[in-house]
Amino acid sequence: MRVGILGSGLMGAKLGTIWARAGHEVVFSYARSEQKLEKLAREAKGKARAGTPADAAREANALLLAVHWSRVDDVLKQAGDLSGRVIVTCSLPMNADDTDLVIAHTSSGAEALAKKVPKARVVSAFGTVPSEVLFGVFAAKRKASRPSLVYCGDNESAKAVAAELIRDVGFDQVDAGPLRIARYTEPFTLLIARLAYEGDGGPELAYRFERFGRKG
Ligand SMILES: NC(=O)c1ccc[n+]([C@@H]2O[C@H](COP(=O)([O-])OP(=O)(O)OC[C@H]3O[C@@H](n4cnc5c(N)ncnc54)[C@H](OP(=O)(O)O)[C@@H]3O)[C@@H](O)[C@H]2O)c1
């Protein structure tokens, strides 16, 4: 797949690197320095390169949106026409000092994003785990028991693309349903962040759902 990274910070840099190492063609874009993007592309080793958001969006099978909520409009403007594109968003609708959601309960960041780009196909994924755990999950990919990762969206083919990217990182994808379920996954992330950053166990934290009582 060709994957464009819109926002090459904590989340975008790591996920882009992992996807390049998993064999995808990755374009890193949107950081404050061009040198940072080039270094990321060099160090990712696989088929990775640095570019503008418009380069990242061109012919991409999937785009990862990984910017602070306050930067969403700017990066979308730079990316240009996103008609038909699959946008996998991990961006949470956080306030300026990252202490609370500015959209919740009656809508979600993912739904607000889908309204901004009505011709794109938005999937919410990866926003429920801290960036610090991503390389660990990738390294443990061959182990029998994988951590879960919830995702949701309204377009089935876009969700299939997201599911492949989720598996490539090393998670078990958990289809949570339509995009409006992001109203629940986004606040869930604040719980994960609390455990990751305020607890004693450190931020390399993922979660796993277990089912009991299933017949057969
Ligand atoms: N970090 C996590 O563990 C985590 C977990 C779940 C969800 N999220 C969500 O994922 C999204 C991304 O988070 P993150 O932690 O990866 O953010 P981040 O590290 O701040 O990355 C954002 C990227 O945007 C770039 N950027 C910011 N302002 C810019 C500007 N004016 N011009 C060009 N580039 C600019 C940054 O450039 P520089 O590289 O130069 O700084 C960086 O590459 C957020 O919405 C966050 O809520 C984060």
The ligand as an ORCA input file, in Angstrom:
! r2SCAN-3c Opt
* xyz 0 1
  N       1.094     10.871     21.341
  C       0.243      9.912     21.648
  O       0.602      8.973     22.367
  C      -1.163      9.941     21.121
  C      -1.991      8.845     21.394
  C      -3.280      8.816     20.885
  C      -3.745      9.868     20.102
  N      -2.921     10.940     19.883
  C      -3.448     12.025     19.025
  O      -2.762     11.933     17.796
  C      -2.545     13.240     17.243
  C      -1.059     13.430     17.030
  O      -0.413     13.365     18.289
  P       1.165     13.385     18.439
  O       1.443     13.166     19.879
  O       1.770     12.516     17.403
  O       1.451     14.944     18.113
  P       2.841     15.638     17.824
  O       3.956     14.786     18.314
  O       2.721     17.031     18.326
  O       2.893     15.617     16.226
  C       2.217     16.532     15.435
  C       2.994     16.775     14.149
  O       2.477     17.971     13.588
  C       3.568     18.822     13.284
  N       3.209     20.227     13.364
  C       2.686     20.906     14.413
  N       2.518     22.202     14.095
  C       2.945     22.332     12.828
  C       3.042     23.430     11.940
  N       2.656     24.652     12.297
  N       3.528     23.197     10.706
  C       3.928     21.977     10.326
  N       3.875     20.893     11.136
  C       3.390     21.077     12.370
  C       4.610     18.498     14.313
  O       5.868     18.960     13.866
  P       7.234     18.644     14.661
  O       7.548     17.214     14.364
  O       8.185     19.580     14.055
  O       6.939     18.893     16.102
  C       4.483     16.993     14.377
  O       5.228     16.372     13.360
  C      -3.138     14.243     18.249
  O      -4.407     14.630     17.817
  C      -3.224     13.442     19.548
  O      -4.296     13.880     20.358
  C      -1.648     10.992     20.353
*
